[in-house]
Amino acid sequence: IKGVRRFQVVQESRNLLVIRIAKAEDFGADAVPFLESKIKEHGDPEFKIQFEFVDRIPPLSSGKTAFVLSKVPVELR
């Protein structure tokens, strides 16, 4: 998406997504509503979405970038 240098999606709970965005200079005000509509269109429309604007998204201890993280525990049956 134009104006987004890096991003990270963090699923904090079953119904909360935090979208971290490191903005580029050409970040437009229309990006947030566009992203929110696409997430609700292709995911669960009940998700609460919170946007955080950050200077940078640090890599994991392995040096790799995690684009998606989930903090929701996996329930094995």
Number of C-alpha atoms within 10 A of each C-alpha: 10 11 15 15 16 17 20 18 18 19 18 13 14 13 13 14 19 17 20 20 21 17 18 13 9 10 15 13 9 8 13 15 10 11 15 17 12 12 15 14 10 8 10 10 14 10 16 14 18 14 14 12 12 12 12 13 17 11 11 9 7 6 8 9 14 14 14 11 13 13 10 12 8 7 5 4 3
